[in-house]
Amino acid sequence: MESQEFAPGLAIQGFTPPLRLADFRLIAFDMDSTLINIECVDEIADAVGMKEQVAAITEAAMRGEIADYKESLRRRVALLEGVTVADMERVYTERLQLNPGAEALVRACKAAGLKVLLVSGGFTFFTDRVRDKLGIDYTRSNVLEIRSGPNCGELTGRMVDQPWGDICDGEEKRKMLLETCSRLGISPKQAIAVGDGANDLPMMGAAGLSVAYHAKPKVREQAMVAINSGGLDRLLEVMA
């Protein structure tokens, strides 16, 4: 289905605005380059002089050019060995910012009675802080392994398995969205999913409303709403 320009920098397909925000019960966000302005893994890599190599893998993964997202993330995290917790703290304090409109959109959703889910292929070091800043209800993301003993406080270049699995990839994002809907006793059609990369497509396909934010071409093509300029709160332009 071909999208149509609803307003400058805002395209829609598959529905006629406005939709009622109050008819939805959950909104799920990707984090890196969606809720926030950076790809955390790329910025962490900068601390050990590996940003260019890591960013190239990230870009290919987000464009859908790497089929195995889990393996691409393992490759990137392996290059982070030796990064310190202090390095990551600097990324958070000096480089990470919420994207324009993020706070306004989350606030409007919560006011309308929606729960908020953050599902990320990134890391708990950052998702936990974004969760607390925005008052997000549920999160799922990856845990970076940190050395204890000699060289404590440094990344090992590995991730820690969690009770739900090893890595939060596209399929895990979809699974978490569906599990959260089940927990809330709602249909996935009452969920909104917002993302920018290929690993967001599984959850976007399961949701009743899919939103691409400054996204890769493959994602823009498949989303019901594509925000190509302006902030996240532009979604409210198609919501009553």
TORSESE-215229 format. One line per field, with one value per residue: residue number from 0; residue in one letter; x, y, z of N, C-alpha, C, O in turn. Coordinates in pm, whole numbers, plus 50000, padded with zeros to 5 digits. Each point is the difference from the previous one (the first is absolute). Layout:
seq <- [NUM  ...]
type <- [A  ...]
n.east <- [X  ...]
n.north <- [Y  ...]
n.up <- [Z  ...]
ca.east <- [X  ...]
ca.north <- [Y  ...]
ca.up <- [Z  ...]
c.east <- [X  ...]
c.north <- [Y  ...]
c.up <- [Z  ...]
o.east <- [X  ...]
o.north <- [Y  ...]
o.up <- [Z  ...]
end
This chain:
seq <- [0  1  2  3  4  5  6  7  8  9  10  11  12  13  14  15  16  17  18  19  20  21  22  23  24  25  26  27  28  29  30  31  32  33  34  35  36  37  38  39  40  41  42  43  44  45  46  47  48  49  50  51  52  53  54  55  56  57  58  59  60  61  62  63  64  65  66  67  68  69  70  71  72  73  74  75  76  77  78  79  80  81  82  83  84  85  86  87  88  89  90  91  92  93  94  95  96  97  98  99  100  101  102  103  104  105  106  107  108  109  110  111  112  113  114  115  116  117  118  119  120  121  122  123  124  125  126  127  128  129  130  131  132  133  134  135  136  137  138  139  140  141  142  143  144  145  146  147  148  149  150  151  152  153  154  155  156  157  158  159  160  161  162  163  164  165  166  167  168  169  170  171  172  173  174  175  176  177  178  179  180  181  182  183  184  185  186  187  188  189  190  191  192  193  194  195  196  197  198  199  200  201  202  203  204  205  206  207  208  209  210  211  212  213  214  215  216  217  218  219  220  221  222  223  224  225  226  227  228  229  230  231  232  233  234  235  236  237  238  239]
type <- [M  E  S  Q  E  F  A  P  G  L  A  I  Q  G  F  T  P  P  L  R  L  A  D  F  R  L  I  A  F  D  M  D  S  T  L  I  N  I  E  C  V  D  E  I  A  D  A  V  G  M  K  E  Q  V  A  A  I  T  E  A  A  M  R  G  E  I  A  D  Y  K  E  S  L  R  R  R  V  A  L  L  E  G  V  T  V  A  D  M  E  R  V  Y  T  E  R  L  Q  L  N  P  G  A  E  A  L  V  R  A  C  K  A  A  G  L  K  V  L  L  V  S  G  G  F  T  F  F  T  D  R  V  R  D  K  L  G  I  D  Y  T  R  S  N  V  L  E  I  R  S  G  P  N  C  G  E  L  T  G  R  M  V  D  Q  P  W  G  D  I  C  D  G  E  E  K  R  K  M  L  L  E  T  C  S  R  L  G  I  S  P  K  Q  A  I  A  V  G  D  G  A  N  D  L  P  M  M  G  A  A  G  L  S  V  A  Y  H  A  K  P  K  V  R  E  Q  A  M  V  A  I  N  S  G  G  L  D  R  L  L  E  V  M  A]
n.east <- [50084  49868  50219  49895  50033  50084  50215  50008  50072  49816  50117  49850  49965  49859  50052  49812  50157  50043  50210  49883  50071  49825  50026  50139  50099  50042  50157  50012  50135  50028  50186  50127  50080  49977  50040  50138  50125  49991  50197  49837  49870  49844  49806  49853  49879  49832  49856  49884  49892  49821  50048  50206  50167  50046  50117  50216  50116  50089  50177  50200  50103  50111  50202  50080  50165  49912  50067  50223  49780  49881  49958  49811  49812  49933  49911  49782  49837  49977  49862  49826  50063  49929  49825  50048  50013  50215  50107  49972  50140  50209  50028  50022  50194  50143  49948  50009  49902  49887  49906  50072  49944  50224  50134  50062  50168  50215  50098  50072  50204  50185  50062  50127  50171  50116  49988  50148  50003  50130  49982  50133  50049  49869  50070  50023  50200  49956  50012  50176  50189  50051  50078  50210  50151  50009  50142  50208  49834  50023  50106  50088  50134  50145  50056  50044  50111  49943  50174  50045  49987  50145  50112  50032  49804  50097  49989  49823  49832  49948  49883  49865  50080  49835  49910  50024  50193  50021  49864  50057  49899  50068  50139  50216  50105  50065  50192  50186  50056  50099  50224  50120  50038  50159  50211  50043  50085  50209  49859  50073  49800  50026  50090  50119  50021  50142  49995  50193  49989  50181  50169  49985  50137  50180  50159  50168  50150  50140  50145  49897  50163  50000  50161  49968  50171  49913  49810  50046  50152  50177  50141  50160  50163  50143  50135  49915  50158  49972  50112  49909  49811  50184  49856  50114  50073  50181  50118  50103  50184  50117  50087  49844]
n.north <- [49881  50085  50035  50059  50141  49924  49944  50223  49874  50042  49812  50010  49846  49990  50215  49982  50141  50009  49983  49817  50206  50139  50049  50173  49800  49994  50069  49927  50004  50079  49874  49815  50199  49905  49828  49844  50150  49868  49983  49933  49855  50109  50056  49833  49943  50148  49897  49874  50198  49961  50209  50067  49928  50108  50191  49949  49944  50159  50116  49897  50024  50191  49976  49909  50142  50063  49828  49973  50028  49810  49895  50067  49907  49799  49993  50051  49851  49858  50102  49893  49820  49963  49944  50218  49907  49993  49816  49807  49977  49937  49777  49875  49988  49851  49785  49899  49958  50115  49810  50111  50142  49981  50173  50131  49923  50014  50200  50051  49922  50101  50181  49926  50031  50148  49787  50010  49980  49909  50043  49887  50094  50164  50200  49800  49936  49906  49785  49897  50033  49870  49793  49973  49986  49800  49909  49948  49951  50034  49834  50081  49894  50118  49785  50212  49868  49966  50098  49781  50092  49830  50189  49986  49900  49796  50133  49865  50151  50019  49832  50146  49791  50000  50091  50220  50038  49942  49948  50202  49809  49981  49829  50047  50102  49880  49886  50122  50035  49839  49985  50146  49951  49849  50078  50089  49806  50015  50131  49814  49899  49880  49872  50118  49994  50023  50049  49890  49850  49946  50084  50179  49945  49895  50124  50066  49837  50009  50164  50075  50041  50015  49984  50108  49913  50160  49934  49798  50024  49873  50127  50128  49881  49941  50178  49954  49965  50166  49932  50132  50071  50111  50118  49928  50190  49966  49872  50142  50009  49820  50137  49840]
n.up <- [50000  49838  50044  50191  49828  50193  50024  49993  49828  49878  50048  49832  50161  49826  49964  50122  49928  50222  50076  50053  50049  50010  49782  50035  49959  49779  50147  49786  50180  49793  50016  49983  50062  50202  50137  49912  50111  50181  49891  50138  49887  49882  50102  50019  49819  50014  50142  49854  49989  50135  50065  49950  50134  50192  49995  49969  50185  50133  49925  50019  50200  50041  49907  50189  50055  50198  49876  49988  50036  50014  49807  49897  50080  49930  49793  49984  50044  49828  49853  50093  49885  50209  49869  50015  50205  50068  49925  50111  50173  49943  49981  50185  50109  49907  50042  50199  49801  50156  49924  49819  50164  50025  50050  49829  49870  50062  49977  49793  49947  50078  49883  49828  50144  49876  49926  50170  49776  50159  49779  50141  49801  50083  50075  50105  49918  49801  49935  50092  49885  49824  50042  50075  49834  49896  50146  49934  49856  49779  50110  49809  50146  49879  50034  50056  49856  50216  49899  50039  50204  49963  50042  50224  49960  49994  49819  50037  49995  50219  49906  50106  50026  49847  50185  49955  50108  49783  49829  50078  49940  49788  49963  50038  49830  49821  50009  49971  49785  49878  50025  49878  49785  49951  49992  49798  49920  49918  49885  49896  49977  50190  49838  50151  49777  50175  49781  50047  50168  49875  50124  49867  49832  50084  50099  49868  49960  50176  49948  50186  50151  49777  50159  49806  50120  49866  49902  50093  49836  50050  50119  49909  49903  50160  50006  50203  50157  49853  50186  49843  50096  50067  50126  50181  50093  49872  50142  50139  49869  50070  50155  50019]
ca.east <- [49916  50082  49970  49967  50048  49892  50050  50143  50082  49917  49930  49912  49943  49920  49894  49962  50004  50083  49975  49985  50107  49939  49962  50118  50029  50144  50091  50132  50105  50143  50071  50108  49958  49854  49977  50119  50064  50123  50013  50090  50112  50098  50065  50086  50117  50089  50094  50116  50043  49940  49868  49977  49973  49873  49891  49974  49918  49869  49926  49958  49896  49878  49945  49952  50097  50058  49885  50010  50023  50070  50142  50055  50018  50115  50122  50021  50032  50136  50094  49992  50080  50090  49927  49971  49871  50016  49983  49856  49939  50022  49907  49866  49990  50050  49956  49863  49889  49871  49967  49893  49863  49987  49931  49862  49921  49980  49908  49865  49954  49968  49878  49888  49982  50083  50125  50114  50098  50126  50065  50121  50118  50106  50048  49930  50069  49932  49854  49949  50001  49894  49875  49975  49982  49871  49893  49959  49945  50063  50116  50080  50122  50111  50090  50142  50078  50105  50098  50025  50140  50093  49936  49856  49942  50019  49919  50071  49972  49890  49874  49956  49869  49895  49899  49917  50079  50136  50013  49875  50004  49869  49900  49978  49918  49862  49954  49975  49878  49885  49989  49948  49857  49934  50000  49902  49870  49957  50040  50112  49947  49990  50138  50074  50143  50076  50140  50070  50086  49942  49967  49872  49889  49912  49900  49914  49904  49904  49922  49889  50048  50147  50050  50142  50050  50128  50037  50061  49899  49920  49905  49904  49910  49905  49930  49874  50034  50144  50039  50127  50058  49937  50016  49913  49864  49922  49900  49875  49928  49905  49922  49903]
ca.north <- [50119  50121  50100  50134  50108  50056  50136  49998  49916  49903  49917  49897  49902  49894  50047  50140  50072  49969  49887  50042  49951  49927  49865  49916  49978  49980  50048  49939  50077  49973  50108  50068  50075  50019  50083  50080  50054  49928  49855  49992  49910  50073  50101  49926  49955  50115  50005  49915  50026  49903  50047  49986  49858  49960  50075  49939  49880  50048  50055  49888  49926  50080  50004  49867  49936  49888  49918  49950  50115  49958  49986  50134  50066  49935  50052  50137  49999  49946  50110  50092  49950  50099  50122  50004  50055  50145  50038  49994  50111  50119  49994  50037  50139  50097  49979  49949  50092  49956  50063  50101  49950  49874  50021  50043  49886  49909  50065  49995  49860  49965  50075  49931  49870  49894  49958  50027  49892  50029  49875  50051  49918  50064  49943  50043  50117  50118  49989  50021  50144  50059  49957  50080  50141  50019  49929  49888  49891  49870  50005  49880  50034  49909  50029  49988  49935  50086  49921  50019  49967  50085  50076  50010  50120  49999  49906  49880  49976  49902  50034  49904  49939  50036  49894  49992  49964  50053  50133  50063  50031  50033  49902  50019  50121  49960  49913  50082  50076  49910  49961  50115  50007  49893  50039  50107  49952  50075  49949  50072  50109  50117  50044  50080  49968  50109  49963  50060  49906  49874  49911  50044  49960  49896  50053  50093  49919  49940  50105  50057  50120  50000  50135  50010  50132  50030  49859  49946  49990  49878  50018  50102  49941  49906  50061  50069  50142  50027  50135  50020  50123  50041  49917  49885  50043  50018  49894  50053  50068  49907  49944  50092]
ca.up <- [50000  49988  50102  49951  50085  50081  50027  49966  50084  50072  49901  50056  49908  50059  50087  49982  50128  50116  50088  50140  50086  50112  49958  50018  50142  50018  49896  50013  49934  49990  50067  49928  49882  50004  50118  50026  49880  49962  50010  50116  49977  49920  50084  50094  49924  49980  50113  49972  49864  49908  49959  49856  49969  50062  49935  49868  50024  50046  49886  49915  50072  50005  49865  49966  49910  50074  50036  50138  50088  50121  49971  49976  50130  50067  49937  50046  50144  50016  49976  50114  50112  50058  50033  50143  50042  49995  49859  49969  50073  49920  49887  50049  50046  49903  49862  49988  50022  49947  49873  50010  50008  50073  50128  49973  49954  50112  50093  49942  50003  50138  50035  49934  50063  49942  50062  49912  49995  49930  49959  49934  49978  50077  50127  50121  50056  49946  50000  50136  50027  49918  50065  50120  49960  49932  50070  49915  50082  49976  49911  49970  49928  50021  50112  49970  50107  50055  50075  50143  50029  49924  49892  50025  49942  49855  49924  49956  49858  49992  50066  50101  49974  50095  50011  49880  49883  49992  49938  49956  49857  49948  50043  50144  50013  49968  50108  50118  49975  50013  50141  50075  49967  50074  50141  50016  49958  49882  49869  49938  49917  50087  50027  49903  50003  49939  49982  49886  49931  49954  50112  50058  49913  50055  50095  49928  49926  50093  50067  49926  49933  49989  49979  49967  50037  49932  49990  49879  49893  50012  50111  49956  49900  50061  50113  49974  50015  49988  50039  49928  50051  50125  50117  50023  50032  49877  49995  50053  49893  49939  50109  50061]
c.east <- [50088  49959  49965  50048  49881  50028  50148  50080  49924  49916  49916  49961  49916  49892  49971  50002  49867  49963  49984  50111  49944  49951  50117  50031  50149  50074  50138  50101  50129  50070  50097  49949  49848  49965  50117  50075  50121  49976  50104  50122  50110  50078  50089  50129  50100  50106  50123  50043  49941  49867  49973  49963  49863  49883  49966  49913  49860  49915  49949  49887  49868  49933  49946  50093  50074  49884  50001  50034  50080  50151  50063  50023  50116  50132  50031  50042  50140  50105  50001  50084  50098  49937  49964  49859  50005  49984  49851  49926  50017  49911  49862  49992  50034  49939  49852  49899  49872  49976  49888  49863  49982  49922  49854  49913  49974  49899  49856  49944  49959  49872  49876  49979  50082  50115  50111  50104  50123  50068  50119  50103  50121  50013  49932  50066  49929  49848  49942  49991  49893  49863  49965  49971  49860  49884  49943  49964  50076  50121  50052  50120  50111  50091  50144  50073  50116  50093  49995  50145  50093  49928  49848  49949  50022  49907  50085  49988  49893  49875  49960  49864  49902  49893  49917  50079  50135  50008  49861  50017  49858  49892  49969  49917  49853  49942  49966  49876  49877  49980  49941  49852  49922  49989  49894  49859  49944  50041  50123  49955  49979  50137  50053  50147  50076  50147  50061  50079  49932  49962  49875  49881  49914  49897  49906  49893  49893  49905  49887  50037  50152  50048  50150  50046  50138  50070  50073  49891  49908  49892  49894  49896  49891  49917  49870  50016  50151  50025  50139  50067  49924  50015  49901  49856  49917  49899  49863  49921  49898  49912  49904  50009]
c.north <- [50125  50102  50133  50103  50061  50146  49996  49917  49895  49924  49895  49902  49900  50046  50146  50068  50076  49867  50056  49939  49914  49861  49902  49990  49986  50068  49945  50079  49920  50116  50073  50057  50013  50088  50092  50029  49922  49850  49975  49913  50070  50098  49935  49960  50112  50007  49914  50013  49909  50049  49975  49856  49958  50068  49941  49876  50040  50047  49888  49921  50076  50011  49864  49924  49885  49919  49960  50116  49960  49991  50137  50072  49937  50052  50140  50003  49945  50110  50101  49955  50107  50135  49997  50054  50153  50052  50005  50113  50130  50002  50048  50149  50101  49987  49962  50109  49934  50070  50102  49934  49873  50018  50037  49882  49903  50058  49993  49857  49960  50071  49934  49859  49887  49965  50017  49890  50047  49868  50037  49890  50060  49939  50063  50122  50129  49988  50024  50149  50073  49963  50091  50146  50025  49933  49886  49880  49869  50019  49859  50042  49907  50046  49978  49937  50090  49915  50032  49959  50092  50064  50012  50134  50014  49900  49883  49978  49895  50057  49887  49945  50039  49891  49982  49958  50069  50144  50050  50045  50031  49905  50013  50126  49966  49916  50082  50086  49912  49955  50113  50021  49895  50035  50106  49958  50074  49927  50074  50115  50128  50054  50083  49962  50105  49959  50064  49900  49868  49907  50047  49949  49887  50054  50099  49925  49939  50102  50051  50125  49999  50138  49996  50141  50022  49867  49966  49978  49879  50015  50103  49940  49916  50061  50067  50152  50012  50146  50023  50132  50039  49894  49884  50040  50033  49887  50052  50075  49909  49934  50105  49993]
c.up <- [50000  50105  49935  50101  50073  50033  49965  50100  50079  49900  50070  49891  50079  50095  49968  50136  50021  50063  50142  50084  50113  49961  50011  50149  50029  49886  50031  49917  49990  50072  49907  49868  49988  50120  50029  49870  49950  49992  50109  49973  49920  50086  50105  49929  49978  50110  49976  49854  49895  49944  49853  49965  50054  49930  49863  50015  50042  49883  49909  50066  49997  49863  49955  49908  50068  50053  50147  50093  50123  49976  49976  50133  50077  49943  50051  50146  50025  49983  50115  50119  50047  50026  50148  50027  49996  49856  49964  50071  49921  49876  50043  50030  49891  49861  49986  50033  49951  49867  50018  50004  50080  50129  49977  49957  50114  50098  49948  50005  50141  50046  49941  50054  49941  50094  49897  50016  49923  49971  49913  49980  50069  50138  50120  50063  49957  50010  50139  50032  49919  50058  50117  49965  49946  50073  49918  50088  49988  49908  49973  49916  50045  50114  49957  50120  50041  50086  50149  50026  49924  49880  50020  49946  49852  49935  49954  49849  49980  50066  50093  49961  50111  50003  49874  49876  49999  49952  49959  49854  49953  50046  50148  50024  49974  50113  50124  49982  50021  50144  50084  49971  50078  50148  50028  49962  49880  49873  49951  49911  50082  50039  49884  50014  49919  49988  49876  49917  49969  50115  50075  49919  50058  50099  49931  49922  50088  50059  49910  49923  50002  49958  49975  50033  49939  49966  49871  49895  50014  50107  49964  49907  50066  50113  49956  50013  49987  50034  49943  50036  50126  50108  50009  50026  49876  49981  50045  49894  49932  50105  50056  50151]
o.east <- [50097  49881  50035  50004  49913  49910  50056  49999  50056  49911  50037  50000  50032  49930  50076  49926  49927  49886  50049  50011  50060  49968  49981  49967  50040  49956  50050  49976  50039  49941  49979  49943  49950  49967  49983  49971  50053  49899  50119  50111  50118  50122  50106  50109  50120  50110  50105  50068  50060  49923  49890  49907  49924  49897  49884  49911  49901  49883  49885  49906  49894  49879  49941  49960  50071  49921  49896  50117  50088  50079  50115  50098  50078  50095  50116  50093  50068  50106  50083  50004  50073  50057  49962  49939  49901  49944  49954  49904  49908  49951  49935  49903  49947  50000  49937  50006  50002  50034  49920  49972  49887  49905  49912  49886  49887  49913  49908  49882  49896  49920  49891  49911  49979  50051  49976  50040  49988  50036  49985  50018  50110  49972  49962  49931  49992  49933  49893  49907  49933  49909  49888  49917  49939  49885  49879  50063  50020  49998  49979  49985  49976  50010  50037  49976  50073  49955  49977  50064  49969  49919  49925  50072  49964  49967  50116  50074  49981  50005  50047  49907  50039  49999  49955  49941  50044  50067  49919  50054  49911  49890  49886  49916  49911  49886  49898  49923  49904  49886  49920  49923  49894  49897  49937  49903  49880  50083  50016  50075  49980  50013  49966  50050  49964  50061  49935  50037  49889  49905  49957  49887  49878  49883  49882  49887  49890  49892  50004  49939  50061  49944  50076  49938  50096  50116  50008  49884  49879  49891  49882  49881  49888  49902  49989  49932  50074  49958  50099  50117  49884  50073  49908  49908  49881  49904  49896  49881  49904  49924  50036  49926]
o.north <- [50010  50024  50025  49975  50060  50084  49892  50026  49938  50057  49952  50033  49965  49916  50066  49961  50026  49955  50108  49878  49900  49920  49879  50089  49997  49995  50011  50029  49931  50105  50118  49929  50051  50117  50110  49941  50031  49948  50022  50034  49977  50013  50053  50011  49975  50051  50025  49912  49981  49920  49958  49977  49932  49937  50001  49976  49942  49964  50004  49957  49940  50016  49989  49902  49924  50049  49997  50033  50074  50046  50023  50073  50071  50024  50032  50071  50046  49996  50091  50068  50060  50082  49895  50065  50065  50107  50092  50056  50082  50106  50077  50066  50111  50097  50033  50062  49919  50117  49988  49907  49957  49926  49953  49989  49954  49929  49973  49981  49936  49942  50009  49928  49884  50086  50002  49966  50062  49926  50068  49913  49946  49882  50117  50080  50096  50097  50058  50044  50090  50083  50049  50064  50104  50017  49979  49975  49930  50085  49907  50067  49907  50119  49891  50037  50052  49920  50114  49940  50119  49935  50012  50100  50101  49897  50016  49921  49949  50101  49887  50076  50016  49913  49890  49965  50055  50083  49925  50106  50021  50043  49984  50002  50043  50021  49975  50018  50040  49990  49976  50031  50029  49978  50000  50074  50023  49909  50119  50093  50107  50081  49979  49987  50031  49960  50076  50030  49972  49923  49933  50006  50004  49963  50007  50047  49971  49964  49985  50031  49992  50062  49947  50098  49934  49979  50079  49980  50012  49945  49981  50032  49994  49939  50048  50077  49926  50090  49947  50019  49964  49903  49988  49926  50030  50015  49953  50027  50048  49908  50117  50070]
o.up <- [50076  50021  49884  50120  49938  50002  49989  50120  50090  49937  50108  49881  50113  50057  49930  50089  49905  49990  50031  50010  50040  50088  49988  50079  50116  49885  50112  49883  50094  50021  49971  49918  49899  49982  50053  49896  49893  50047  49978  50042  50024  49987  50034  50057  49985  49977  50060  49947  49894  49946  49964  49923  49931  49975  49960  49918  49955  49988  49955  49932  49979  49989  49893  49937  49934  50081  50065  50020  50043  50081  50039  50015  50064  50075  50028  50038  50092  50062  50002  50103  49920  50072  50052  49914  49967  49978  49934  49946  49995  49959  49931  49959  49999  49923  49900  50106  49907  49983  50094  49925  50021  50028  50073  50044  50017  50051  50077  50026  50020  50073  50056  49953  50035  50073  49880  50111  49894  50092  49899  50084  49988  50020  50000  50065  50077  50034  50013  50068  50050  50003  50011  50064  50027  49960  49998  50102  50100  49911  50078  49898  50076  50029  49956  50115  49915  50082  50041  49913  49987  49933  49903  49998  49942  50059  49964  49942  49890  50070  49988  49971  50116  49913  49970  49898  50101  50061  49947  49971  50082  50036  50041  50091  50074  50041  50064  50095  50066  50047  50091  50090  50055  50063  50106  50022  49990  50004  50029  49975  49943  50092  49884  50112  49886  50099  49929  49887  50045  49988  50094  50048  49983  49993  50035  49987  49952  50049  49878  49898  50107  49910  50082  49957  50038  50033  49906  50035  49982  49986  50028  50008  49949  50042  49888  49932  50065  49927  50052  49968  50019  49984  49919  49966  50011  49925  49952  50018  49940  49969  50013  50069]
end
